[in-house]
Amino acid sequence: MGKAGLLAILILFAKVIVGIAIVVLTLYAGRHYGFTLYRLSLRRPRDTNELVGFLTPRISVLVPMHNEEGVAADVLHALVECDYDHDQLEVLAINDRSTDRTGQIIDAFAAEYPIIKPIHRTSGAGGKGAALIDATKQANGEILLLFDADYFPGRAMLKMLVSPFCDPEIGAVMGRVIPHNSGSSLLSALLGLERAAGYQISQQARFNLGLTPQFGGTVGGVRATALKAVGGWNSDSLTEDTDLTFRLAASGWKIGYVNRAECYEEAPESWPVRKRQIVRWAMGHTECLHRLGGEVWSSRFMSRFEKLDAIFVLGCYWTAPILVMGWLASLVLLFSPQAHQVPIFAVALSLVGYQLFGSQATFFEMGAAALLDGKSRPADLVPLNLVNFFASTGAICEALFRYYSGRIFGSPGPGWHKTKRYRENGIHNGNGNGNGHGNGGRQLYIQGANGLYSCRLEERQQ
């Protein structure tokens, strides 16, 4: 086969890649636009807060902690100050093989507050999933609520998250995550916009449309009987929350979402920390796609629309390599004179046009979320998310390359990594006796009339 034949094959291959990229990425862009326009059209988002206080089952709050001495006091202090009936509440603080003072802080709180039950793991498998398995065996609640150690729930949070369980079909519930450190770096500010779009737009729209909001493994809860019915936590999954979400959905359980249940987290402030987070998410999601995709699609409990959206969620990280391959293929067509003699060149140009359309879809979603939140200043940063987009695309492509090469050659995955913490309020601003729950835990946040806490950013930045 001569050069002309090889070039013809290359051009044909480039045409196929460009076609696939246009179709797949346009479908995802259309989905972003659809959810955003639908969310903006809602006069009254679906909500269960009217039921707050009517349902107070016994609940167990699980807080996994691995070397969290800098933030452990804040979350424990917030939980003991919650307005949930303490006779119906237990807080399982899990010291997961920590080598710092996390265990001491937990024990100090447990000695003062009977609702806190310490669990000290000194051996066994690592990772959040393994810690949750051990804690679940000791939990007595009908509902299991989860918070990561760097989160700060308001006083009304537990009631808000429990209220949707009035519906017996609800197997899990998710609240809204908001970074409290969005003013600390450009990256954390951009991630604040990304979180707002994901929760205020996507999660709320999917909940109202009867689709499957994603349980995020923190700021949420799961019905104990539902968890048991689908086999419990999967400690082998890098994204045990995604894994549980779609096992529940495929088995007929519904996932609830409470947009007003706002909980504050620490977003990554540096790119290396963010990259490790993305790699874990991308590999975990993709593993769930391969393992659960067939189960979801064949479920007799989900509508075709629900199944299709679930596949979109599970396969979302595949858009990055598809986009990169589309870029490369369009360059092949652009610099191949032979390709200019056929209409495919117009298709290559349409891919360039799609880039504007696709970028605008996600930017439109972020801008709409900022509008709904009544925040105009963060919306000014929307164009800068292009930087985050390109960086994330590279990290996702690297993650999927590692994932598929691992499947082929049997190499291990990245393992579980705890996201770096930046706040050290609990240990340095405590009351001096080593338990860290003095006034320091109160000063970082103020409580509003709605029972929710918000971060005092002026103190955070001093």
N, C-alpha and C positions, 0 to 999 in steps of 0.2 A: 504494500500500500504506500503510495507516494505522499508527498507533503500536502497536495491538494485534498487527498482523501482524509488524512488526519485532521486537516483544518475544517473540513466539512463536518466530521464527527464532533470536533470541539465546539463548532458553532451550534450544532444540533443540541448538544448537551447543555450549552449555555442558554439556549432558548427554553429548554425544559426547566432549568433551574430558575430562570427569570419568571416563567409562568407560575411555577409553584410559589415563589416568593410573593408575587403580586396577589395571588389568590389567598394564601394563608394570612399575610400581613394585613390585607384589606379586610378580611373577616374579623380579625382582632381589632382593627381600627374602628370598624362599624360597630362592634360590640361596645367599645369605649364611648362612642358617640351616642349609641342607643341608651345605655345606662345613664349617661349624664343628662340627656334631654328628658328621660323619664323621671329622674330624680328631681330635676328642676321643675317639672310639671306637678309634682306631688303637693297638694295643699296640706295634707296631714299625713306624714309618714307613719307607717304601721308601728304601734308602740303598745307596750303592756304596763307602763308606769302607773296607770290608773289602778292596777292591782297590787301595787306596792303596799305591804303591810297586812294584806289579807291572807297571804300564804307564808307561813313561817315553819317549814319543816325543819327537822334536825339537819344541820349542814356541817360538813367538815371542810375547812379551808386548808389546802395543801400549799406549802411554800418551800420548794426545793432551794437549798443554799449550798454552794461550793465556794469556799473562800470569799465570803460576802461580808466581812466585818465592817466595811465602810458604809454599807447600806442596810444591813440586817435590822438595825434598831428602828429605822424609819418605817419599814413595812409592818413590823410587829407592833409598833406604837399605834399606827393607823388602825390596825385590825382590832386591838383591844379597846379603841375608842369608838368603834362602829356602833350604830344604833340597833343592831340585830339583837334579839333576845339571847342573852348569854347562856340561858338554860338550854337553848337549842343549838348552841354553837361550840365547836372545838376547833382550835388552830393547831395543825400538825406542822411544826417547824422542823424541817429535815436538814440536819447537818450531814451533808453528803461528802464524807472523807476530807473535810477541810483541814488545812494545816495552819490556819491563822486563828484568830480569836472568835470566829463565828460560833462555835459550840459554847463558849463561855457567855456570849451575849444571849443566846437562846436560853441557856440554863438560868440566867439572871431574870429574864422575863418570865420564865415558867415558875420560878420561885415566888414571884410577885402576883402573877395572874393565873388563876386555876384553869382558864380556858385554853392556855397554851400547853401543848404536850410535845416535849422534845423527842425527836427520833435521831439517833446518832448512828450513821452508817460508817463502819470502819473497814469494810471489805465488800466483795461482790463486784458486779459489773458497774462501770462508770456511766455517766450520762443521766440526763433528766428522766428519760423513760424508765430506767432501772430504779431510780429513786422514787418515782411515782408508784411503781409496782409494790415496793416495800411499804410505802405509806398507805396505799389503798387497802392493804391487808389489815391495817390497824384502825382504819377510819370507821366511824359508827354512823355517819350521816347518810341520809337519803340522797342528798345532793352533794357532790364534791366540787368545790370552787377552787380555782388555781390562780396563784399570783407568783410571778417571778420576783426575785429578791429586790430588784431595783425599781419595782412599781410602787405607787403610792395611792391606795384606794381611799376615796372619801367615805364619810360616815354612813352615807345612804347606799353605798355601792353594793353591799351584799344583798339588801332587799331588792334592789333593781335587777340584779342578775338572777335572783331566785324567782321573781314574779312570772316570767314566761313558762315556768314549769307547771303553772296551773293547767296548761294544755298537756294532756297525757301523751300526746304524740311527740312532744319535744324531748329529744334525747340529750341535746347539748345547747348551750347558750354562749354567745360571745358579746362582750362589751366593746367599747371603742378605746383605742390606744392613741395617746397624744404625747409627743416628746415634750418634756419640760425644759430641755436644754437646747431648744432650737435657736437660741441666741448665742450659743457658745462657739459655733464655727459655721462656715458656709455650708459644709456637708450636712451638719445637723439641721440647718435651716431648710435645705433642699429636701431632706428626709421628712421634715415636718409637713411639707407640701405633699409629698408622696403618701404619707400616712393618711392625711386628710382626704385625698382622692380615694384611697383604698377603702376607707371606712365610711366617710360621709356620703360618698357617691356609690361605689361598687357594692359594699356590704348592704347598705340600706336598700338600694334598688333591687338587689337579688332577693332580699327578704320580702319586700313588698310584692315582687313578681312570683313568689312561691318557689324560688330556686333554692340553692344550698349556700348560705353564707358560710364562710370558713371559720371553724373553731381554731383559735390561734394558740391554744395551750397555755394562755395566761389571760387574766381579766375575763374569765369565763368559767363555765361550770358544766358538769356532765351528770346525768342521772345515774346513780350507782347501779341500778338494775339494767339500764341500757348498756353501760360499760361492760358489765358481766356478760350480757347477752351476745356481744360481738367479740368476746375473747379477751377483754382487758387491754392494757397498754402494750404497745409493741416496742420493746426496748431495743430492737435491732434497727429500727428506723431512725434516720437522722432528723426526720420531721414527724415525730409521733403525733403531733396535733393534726396535720394533714391526713395522716394515715387513719386516725380515729374518725375524722370528719366523714370520710367517704366510705368507711366500713359501716358507720351508723346510717348514712344516707342509703346505701345499697341494701341495708336490712330493714328499711322502712321507717327509721326514726327521722324526725325533722330537726333542723338546726335553727335556733332563734338568734336574733340580733337586737341589742338594746343600744341605740345610738347615743342616748343621754347618759349611759353608764360610762362616763369618761374617767379614764385612769391614766396616770402620768408615768412615763418611762424615761429612761436615758437612751437616746439614740446615739449611734456611733459618731464620734467627733473627728475621726481620722480615717483615711481611706484603707490602710491595712486592716483595721478592725472591721470596717464595712465589707471588705473583700472576703474575709473569712466567713462572715455571716452569709453573704450571697452564695458562696461556694457550697456551704452546708444546705442552704435552702434549695438551690438548683439541683443538687445531687439527690436530696431527699424527695423533692417533688417528682423528679423524673423516675426515681425508683418506685414511688407510689403509682405513677402512671402505668408502668409496665406490670406491676403486681396487681393493681386494683382496677385498671381500666376495663378489662373484660368483665369483671364482677359488676362494676357500675353500669356498663352498657347492657348487660343481660338482666339487671334487676327488674323485678316485676312491680316494685314499689315506686319507681321513679318514672315520670313522664319523659317523652322523647326530648322535650325542651330542657328538662332538668339534667338528663344524661348528657346532652350536647354541651350545656354550660359547664358541667362537671369535667368533661374532657378538655374543654378550653382552659379551665383552671389548672388541671393536672399537667397539661402540656404547655403552659405559658412560657416556660423557660426555653422551649425549643425555638421561639421566635428569634432569639439572638443569633444562633448559627444560621438559621434560614435567611435572616437579614444580611449577614456577612456574605453568605454564598450568593445571594442576589446581587450584592454590590460587585463582587468579583466577576460574576457572569455578565453583568451589564458592561463592565469594563472590557471584557473579551469581545462583546458585540460592538462596543463603541470603536475599538481599535482594529476591527477586522473589516477591511473594505468589502469583502464578499457579503457580509451581513447587511451592508447598507443597500444592497440591491433588492432586498426583500422587506416586507412590512415589519419584520421583527425589530428593526431599528426603532420604529414607533413604539413598540412594546418596551424597549430599553428606556426610551424617554419617559414612558408612562411610569416606570419604576422610580425615576427621579421625581416625577410628579407625586408619586405615592409618598415619598419621604416627607414632603410638605404635609400631605394629608395625614399620614400616620403620626408625625410629630405633633401636629395640631390636635389630634384626637386626645392624646395623653395630656397635652398642655391645657386643652379645653376642660378636661376632667379636673385637673388641679386648680385652674382658675375658678371653676364653678364651685368646688369645695371651699375655697377661700371666701367666695361670695356668700355661700350659705352660712359659713362660720362668722361672717361679718368682719373679716380681717382683710383689709386692703393692702397693707404693707407686705405681707408674705407673697401676695400675688405678683408683686414687682419682680420677684425672683424666678418666676416661672420660666422665662427664656434660658436662665442659667442651668436649668435642669438638663439641658442638652449635654453639658459636661458630665453630669452624673449618668446620663443615658449611655454615652460612649464608653465611660469607664465600666459601667455595669455590664454592657454588652461583651466587653473583653473578658471580664471575670466569669461571666456565665459560659462563654465558649470554652474557656479553660476548664471550668468545672465539668461540663458535659464531656469534654475530651477525656478527662480523668475517669469519669464514671464509665464510659463505654470501653475505654482501654482496660479498665479494671474488670469489666464483665468478660472481656475477651481473654485477657492474660491472667486473670485471677489475682490482681494486685488489690490490696486493701484500700478502702476509702479514706477520707480525711479524718475520720473519727470525730468525736464531740469536743468542741472548744467553747468554753465559757466566754461570753462577750465581755470585753473590758469595761470596768466601772470607772466613772470619773468623779462621782460624788463620794465624799468621805464624811458626810454629816454625822452619821451614827457614831463613829469612833472618836472623832476629834471634838465634837460639840456636846458630848454627853455630860452627865452630872458628876463625873470624876470618880465614880466607884467601879468603873469598868464595864457597866452594862449599856452605856451609851444611850439611855432613853430619858435624858433630862430635857431641858428646854431646847437643845439643839435640834431635836426631831421636829419641833413645832415651828421653828423660825423660818425654815425653808418654804413653808406653805402657809396660805391663808385659806380659811373656809368661807364659802359663800352661803347665801341664804338657802340655796338648794341642797345643802349638805355635802357639796362636792368641794374638794380642795383644788387650789390652783397654785402654781409655783410663783414665788416672788422673784422674778428674774433679776431685779436690781440687786438682791442679796446674793443670788447665785453667781453674779459676774464680779463681785467685789474681790 
